[in-house]
């Protein structure tokens, strides 16, 4: 009974969805003349092209029970390019298909016309883009950078509707279009080489791009797709990408922009690796020959290497921006001496500089730092030759990792405390513990920790480790590294 009843149940759902969705469609767009559902996925048909098909789809998608809905080409204007490259509203050939649709008060079979345009894939995609009244801004941007140079190899073109560009604001859009690098970057970030790109994610049943732009309609165009989206994707949070922007943090070097050539990428990756940081080119980065020529007019690759090397050696955090209008650098420095060196290098390449001291470390950050150091030392204890302040071979390597945690942290004091077990003469133990603590302190300084923040002391056997009333002599012979707020 369940199997036999299933088709009837599904059919009743479809009829209910068709009726309710069509009623809603007629309210918002009088040109709608039919709705067809397969399960909870629907298609809307029109007696003539509507002015805002994407908005129509968005409105109907909100109807309860609708999983997805698309606009048939009867709701959209399509124009085929003529021989001279202009466009006409007359299609060269057509194919017909018959599908079941629901109109107000009745259900019928309706013949719809789908255009087949006799052009190559790139021209077909641009033709569809140009013909949609909701996509005029994206069409203009793509035309301004030359679609023939940008569409090769892409599978999906992400097309923000005009309403999305309206939300961006006329001033910002004008600023983007005034710089070729920004226009290219904005166009490029709206292209995907695969429908399974890591930038695509389904969140609560809604397909999103970069976790914030929502796909509101999918158009099949030859072997490609145009995805209409409700938000303009912006690689740097403003939409205006510089030729090159480098963001430096404690463990990462990020790069974005419209001019990431292979030479620049390799150079930055090598510098980041030498400084112990990871290198992450961000989404939206492109390689464009014309833009890179513009980049080299502003600054040479050698000058970029000099300023990046100085940043990695002198700054805790920083941002380098290279645009058509000039070069700027801001960040926080590790100390006054390094700040002066950084300013000298930046000014030698014509950069505007704005540096500030690091913010003081918080108590919570210090507690977390102590926990991490204790965990490192517990897993790889520092060991010494018996009776001496000499490291057992290889046992001091953990201090390299400890030093990396301490380098550049502002406003801290580091105390190294040495301990022994209770065996031997107390006075000798006290001296031995002090010598071993000093050896660890010197090792940290040798790894780059500022000498002025490191001190050492020995406590001998005064603080043994006791387990169940008995001294654990192995644990008693230890070195502690304690960080505090200065």
N, C-alpha and C positions, 0 to 999 in steps of 0.2 A: 504493500500500500504506500509506503514511504517513497519508493522509487517511482511508482506510477504517478504520484502526486507532485513530484518535484518540478516537472516542466510547467504544470499549471501554476504552481506557487511562484516560480520565477517570472512567468508571463504576467501574473497579476501585479508583481512588483514593478515590472517594466511599464505596464499600463498606468499604474498609479504615478510613477515618476514622470512619465510622459505628460500626463494630464496636469500635474501640479507645476512641472517645469515650464510647460507651454503657457500656462496661465501667467506665470511670473514673467516669461519672455515677452508676451504681448504687452504687459504693463510697461516694460522698460524700452521695448523696441517694436513699433507697429509693423515693421517690414518682415518680422519673423513669421513664417508660414508653416513650420513643421518641426517636430522633434522626433528623433529616433533613439531608442535605448537598446543596448545589449547588456543585460545585467544592470549594473549601476553606472555604466559608461555611456554617455550620450553624445549625439551630434545634433546641432541646431541648423536648420535650413531657412533661407530667406527668399523673398520674392524679388529682392534687389539688394545690391551691396549696401551695408549699413555704414554709418560714419565711424563708429567706434567698436569694431568687432571684439577687440580684446576686453573692453569694459563689459560688453555683453556676456562674454564667457565668464568673467569674474563674478558678475551678478548671479548667473545661473549656477555657478559652482557652489554658491552658498545655500542653495535649496537643500533642505533636509533629505538625506538618503543618496544624494548625488556623489559618486566617487570621483568622476572626471567628466569633462564635457569639452568638445571642440566645435569650432565654427566651420561649417561646410564652405566650399569656395563660392557657393551662391551668396554668401554673406560678405564676400570680400571682392575687391577690385583687383583683377589681374591684367597686366598689360604685357604684350610680347614685343621685344625689340624688333625694329625693322632693319633693313640692310644697312642703312646709314648710321645705326646706333641709337636713333631716337626711339620713342616707344609709341605704341598704339593700343587702343582698347579692344581691337579686333583680334581674336585668337586665330592662329593659322590653321590648326586642326582641333577637333574635339572628340572626346569619347564619352559615351553615356553609360550610366549605371542606374539600376532600379533598386530602391530600398524602401522598406516599410516605414512610414512616418505617421505621426499623430497630429491632427489639426484640431482646432477647437470643436468639440462635439462629434468628431468622427475619426476613423482610422482608415488610411488608404495607402496605396502604392504610389510613389512619386518618382518620376524620372528626373535626375539631376544631371547637370552638364559639368564636366571637369575638363579644364584646358590642358592640352599637351603642347608645350612651347618648343619650337624647333631651334633651340640655341644650345650652346655648351653649358656645362654645370655652373660655372662661375656667373655667366650672364643670366642664367635662369634664376639663380639665388638673388642676384642684385635686382632683377626685374620684379620678383615677388616683394623684395624689401621696399623698392621704390613705389610700388603700387599700393601699399598699405597706408592709409591715412593716419594710422596710429604710430607709424615708424618713420616719420619724416626726418626726425633729428638724427637717428642712427644711420639712416640712408645718407644724409648729408655728410656726416663724419666719415663714413666709409669711403664715400666718393672723394673727399678731400685728401685722403692719404693714398688713394689709388688701389681699388679693390683687386686689380690684377696682381699686385705685389703682396697681398695679404691673405688670400683665400686658399692658396696652395696647401694641401695636406690637412685642412680642417674638416671635421665631420659635423660640428654643431656651431652655428653662429648664435650667440646670446644677444638678443635684441631688446633693450629696455624700451618700453612704450613711451610715447611723448610725455605722458603724465609723470613718469619717473624722472625725466629730465627737467620737467617743471619744478619738481620737488628739489632738484639739485640747485636751482636758482639761476637766473639769467646772468648775473655777474660772474659766478664761478664757471658757468659754461662758456662764457665769452673769454674768460682767462685761459681755459683749457684750449679753446680753438685758436687763441692768439699765438701759442707756441706749438710748433710742429711736433716736438718731442712728446708733449703732453697728449696731443691728439692721437699720435701713433700708439702711445702706451694705453690710452683709454680704449681704443679700438681693439688692440691685441689682447687685452685682458678679457674681452668678450668673445673669445674664440676657444673652442675645445677641439682637441684632436681625437677624442673618443667620447661616446655617450657614457662610458664607464670611468670617466676621469675621477680622480680622487677629490676634485672640487665639487662633485655632484653627490648629494646626500638626501635621503628621504627621511624627513623628520615629521613624525605623527601623520604619516600619509601624504605629506606635501613635499614635492621635489624642490630642493633648494640648491643654490649655488653659493659656495663659500660661506655656507651656514646662515646667510641672511637675505639673499635675493630669492624670491619665490617664482617658480615657473608657472605661468598662468595659461599658456597655450603652446602647443607643439605643431609646427607646420612641416609636412613632408615635402621636400623640394628635390626632385631627382633622387640622387643617392645621399643627400644631406638633409639636415633639419635646421629649421629656425625655431629657437625657443624664445617666446616672448616672456620677458621677466618684468617684475614690478619695481625694481630698484636698479639704479645705475651702480655697477661695480666700480669700486675705487681702490686702487692698489695701495695708496698711501694715506687713505682716510680723508683726502681732500679732493681727489680727482686730478690734481695737477702734479704729474710726475716730473721730477727733474731729470737731467741727463744721467745723473748718478747720485744715489743717496746711500750712505753707509752709516749704519747704526751700530755702535760699539757698546756691549755690556760686559759684565765680568767674565762670562763664559762663551759668548757668542758674538760673531761678526755677521750682521745681516746686510745684504746689498739689494737694492731695487733701482729701477730707472729704465730709461729708454735706450741706454747705450752700454749694455754689458757685453762687450766683445769677448772673444775667447782669451785674448791676451790679458784683459783686465780681470776676468774671472779667475784665471790661473794665478795671476799675481796676488790677488786678494786671498785666495785659498791658501797659497804658500805662506803668506805673512800670518794669517790666522793660525795655521798649524804651528808655526814657530813660536807663537805667543801662548800656545796651549789652549786656544779657543777653537770652537767649531765654526764652520763657515756655512751660511745659509742664504743662497739667492732666493729672494721672495717671489711669490706669484705676481705675474705682470711684467717680469723682467724680459727684455727682448734684445735681439741683436739686429740692428738695422744699419746698413752701410752708410746711408746718407746722414742718419742721426749721429753715427760715430764720427763722421767727418766734422760735424758741427761740434761734437764733444772735444775733439783735438784742437779746434780753434780756440776753445775756452781755456784748456789746460792740457799739458802733455802727460802721457802715461807715466813718464819718469817722475814728474812732479807729484802725481797722485801717489806713486809708491813712496816718495819721501814723506808726504804728509800722513799717510796711513801708518808708516813705520813709527813715526813720532807719536801718533795717537795711541798705538798699542803699547808703547813704552812709558807714556806719561799720563794717560787719562784712565780714570776709573770707568766712566761712561762718556759717550760722545756721539755727535751726529755731524757728519760731513755732507754738505749739499752742494752739488755742482749743477748749475742751470745756465740757460742762455744768458741770464742777466748777471751772472757772477758766481762766486764761491763763498760759502760761509761755513763756519765751524763753531759749535758750542759743545760744552761738556763740563764734567767735574774732574778736577785734577787731584793727583795723589799727594803732591806737596808743592810748595812755592817754587823750588828750584826747577822741578819738572815743568811746572806751568810756564815759566819764563822760556824754557827751551821749546815748548810746544808753540808758544806765541811767535817766536822767532821763525820757526819753520813755516807756520801758516802764513805769516806776512810775506815771506820770501816768494810765495806762489800767488800772492795777491788776494788772500782770503781774509774776510772779515771774521774776527775772533771774539767770542764771548765765553769766558771760562769762569767757573765758580768752585770754591772748595767743596769737598764731599760733605754731605749731611752726616752728623754724628750717628754712630751706631746705637741701636736701642738695647735695652736690657734683654728683651726677648730674643733679639738676634744673637747676642752674646751667649745666652743660654743654649740656643740651638747650635752655635759654633762649638761650645764646650762638649756638647753631646756627641757631635760628629768626630771631634778629635779623640775623645775617649773611646769611641767605637773603633776608630782606626788603630789606636794603640793596643786595644784589647785583642784585635785580630792579628796584629803584627807587632808584638812588643819589641822595644829597643833593648838589645842585649849587649853586655860588655864582657871582655876577657876577665876571668876571675881575678879579683883583687886589684883591677886597674880601670882607668877611665878610657879604655880603648874599645871601640865598637867591635863586636863580633862581625866578621865579614858579611856584608849584605844586610845586616839588621837595621842599618840606619836609613834604608831606602824609604821607609814609611815617612821619614821626616820631610822628604821631598813633597809628598802629598799634603802633609800638615802645613808646610810653608805656603803652598798654593792657596790654602784656605785662609791664611793670615795676610798674604800680600795685598796691600791696597785697602784693607779694612780700616776705616778712619776711627780715631778716638778710642783706641784700645791699649791696654797694657797686657803683656804676655809674661807670665812667671813660670819658669821651669823649676820644678822641685824634685830633688833626688832623694831616694830612700835606700836603706840597706836592711838586711835581716838582723836579728839580735846576736848572731854569732860574732866573735871577735871582740876587740877593744872598742868601747863606745867612741873614744876620741878619734881613733883611726877610721871608724865607720862614718863619723861626721865629715871628716875631710874627704873620704872617698865619695860619699854621696854628693858633696859640693863640687868635686872635680867632674863627676859624671853629669851633673846638671849643667855645668858650664860647657861641657862638650856638646850636649844637645842644643844649648842656646847658640853656640857658635855655628853649629850645623844649620840651624834655621836662618841665621844671619847670612851664612854663605849661600843659602838658597834664595836670598832676596828680601827677607823680612827686615824691616828697618831696625838698625841697631838700637836706636833710641827707645824703642817700645819693648825691648826684650831684656829681662833680668833673670838671674838664677840664684838658687839657694839650696843648701843641703840640710837635711834634718836627721841624717843618720838612721838609727834604729828606733827613733822616738815615736814613730807612728806605724807600728807593725800591722799586718792584716791578720785578723783573728777569725778562725772558723771553728765554731763549736768549742770554744775555750782553748783552742790550740793554734799557735802561729803557723800560718801558711808561708813558709820561708821563700818559696818561689815568687808568690805574689808580693811579698814584702820588698823584694829587690826590684824596685820599679822606678820609673821616671814619670812624673805628671806634668802636663802642659796646661796651665790654667789661664784663661782669658778673662779680663774684666774691663768694664768701662773706665776709661782714663779719668 
